[in-house]
């Protein structure tokens, strides 16, 4: 009987040791995960701050408020990319309007027919592509994009007009 108790006691001791070791591994894993989370969150905030700083420096250099010889070429490249993105967005908008605006109310998005003068859903006047007049424009002094004369800022680069 004493031998049986010794074996059972030894087995329980091993189980207890294994459980304790497993508990330590779980605690260590939790601590590691907490540190990884701190690193990830701090890294994301850092990246956001660097992006904001870069945007701010870019705007100041683009407006002429700051000058830096080494960065001038990069600023020009970024400005070119800005124009490419802007023009592609304008073209997408034009294509979407071309293939959808004559059959859709611009106010609520409801379907309209070519004979409708007013939308049956919201009552808004149906505007046809041929009814839209192009506003008088002027070239932006910074990026060269055509901007309506009445605009306060360039819609491509954000430069103050006038």
C-alpha positions in Angstrom: 0.0 0.0 0.0 2.9 2.4 0.8 4.4 1.7 -2.6 1.1 2.5 -4.3 0.8 5.8 -2.4 4.4 6.6 -3.4 3.7 5.9 -7.1 0.5 7.9 -7.0 2.2 10.8 -5.2 5.0 10.7 -7.7 2.6 10.8 -10.6 0.6 13.6 -9.0 3.9 15.5 -8.5 4.8 15.1 -12.1 1.3 16.3 -13.2 1.5 19.2 -10.9 5.0 20.1 -12.3 3.7 19.8 -15.8 0.7 22.0 -15.0 3.0 24.6 -13.4 5.3 24.5 -16.4 2.3 24.9 -18.8 1.0 27.8 -16.7 4.4 29.5 -16.9 4.5 29.1 -20.7 1.0 30.6 -21.0 2.0 33.6 -18.8 5.2 34.0 -20.9 3.2 33.9 -24.1 0.8 36.5 -22.8 3.6 38.8 -21.8 5.3 38.3 -25.3 2.0 39.1 -27.0 1.5 42.3 -24.9 5.0 43.5 -25.9 4.3 42.7 -29.6 1.0 44.6 -29.3 2.9 47.6 -27.9 5.5 47.4 -30.6 2.8 47.2 -33.3 0.7 50.1 -31.9 3.7 52.3 -31.4 5.0 51.5 -34.9 1.6 52.3 -36.5 1.5 55.7 -34.6 5.1 56.4 -35.6 4.2 55.7 -39.3 1.2 58.0 -39.1 3.3 60.8 -37.6 6.0 60.4 -40.2 3.3 60.4 -43.0 1.8 63.5 -41.5 5.2 65.2 -41.2 6.0 64.2 -44.8 2.7 65.6 -46.1 3.3 68.9 -44.2 6.8 69.3 -45.5 5.6 68.4 -49.0 2.9 71.1 -48.9 5.3 73.7 -47.5 7.9 72.9 -50.2 5.3 72.8 -52.9 3.9 76.2 -51.9 7.5 77.7 -51.9 7.4 78.3 -48.1 10.4 76.0 -47.7 13.2 75.2 -50.1 15.6 72.3 -50.0 17.8 71.6 -53.1 18.2 67.9 -52.5 14.4 67.3 -52.2 13.3 69.5 -55.1 13.5 66.7 -57.6 11.5 64.4 -55.4 8.9 67.1 -54.8 8.5 67.6 -58.6 8.1 63.8 -59.0 5.4 63.7 -56.3 3.7 66.7 -57.9 3.6 64.8 -61.2 2.1 61.8 -59.5 -0.5 64.1 -57.9 -1.5 65.3 -61.3 -1.6 61.8 -62.7 -3.8 60.6 -59.9 -6.1 63.7 -60.2 -6.5 63.4 -63.9 -7.2 59.6 -63.7 -9.9 60.3 -61.1 -11.4 63.0 -63.3 -11.5 60.6 -66.2 -13.1 57.9 -64.1 -15.8 60.4 -63.0 -16.3 61.5 -66.6 -16.7 57.9 -67.8 -19.1 57.1 -64.9 -21.2 60.1 -65.8 -21.1 59.3 -69.5 -22.5 55.8 -69.0 -24.9 56.5 -66.2 -26.0 60.0 -65.6 -28.5 60.2 -68.4 -30.5 57.4 -66.8 -30.0 58.2 -63.1 -31.2 61.2 -61.0 -28.1 63.2 -59.8 -29.9 64.0 -56.5 -31.2 60.6 -55.3 -29.8 58.0 -57.8 -33.2 56.8 -58.9 -33.7 55.6 -62.5 -35.1 58.2 -64.9 -36.1 58.0 -68.6 -34.9 60.3 -71.4 -38.4 61.9 -71.5 -38.4 62.7 -67.7 -38.0 66.4 -66.8 -38.3 65.7 -63.1 -37.3 62.7 -60.9 -40.3 60.6 -59.9 -38.7 59.7 -56.6 -37.4 63.0 -55.2 -38.9 65.6 -57.5 -35.5 67.1 -58.5 -35.0 68.4 -62.0 -33.4 65.9 -64.3 -30.1 67.3 -65.6 -28.9 66.1 -68.9 -25.2 66.1 -70.0 -26.0 68.6 -72.8 -27.6 71.0 -70.2 -24.4 71.3 -68.2 -22.3 74.3 -69.1 -18.5 74.2 -68.6 -17.4 77.0 -66.3 -14.7 79.5 -67.4 -11.3 78.3 -66.2 -7.8 79.6 -65.5 -4.6 77.6 -65.2 -3.2 77.0 -61.7 0.2 78.8 -61.3 1.7 75.8 -59.6 0.5 72.6 -61.3 -1.1 74.0 -64.5 -4.4 72.3 -64.0 -7.5 74.2 -65.3 -9.5 75.5 -62.4 -12.8 77.4 -62.5 -12.3 81.2 -62.2 -14.6 81.3 -59.2 -12.5 78.7 -57.3 -10.5 79.8 -54.2 -8.1 76.8 -54.4 -6.8 74.5 -57.1 -8.7 71.2 -57.0 -5.6 69.3 -58.0 -2.8 70.6 -55.8 -4.6 72.8 -53.3 -2.8 76.0 -54.1 -4.6 79.2 -53.2 -5.9 80.9 -56.4 -5.8 84.7 -57.1 
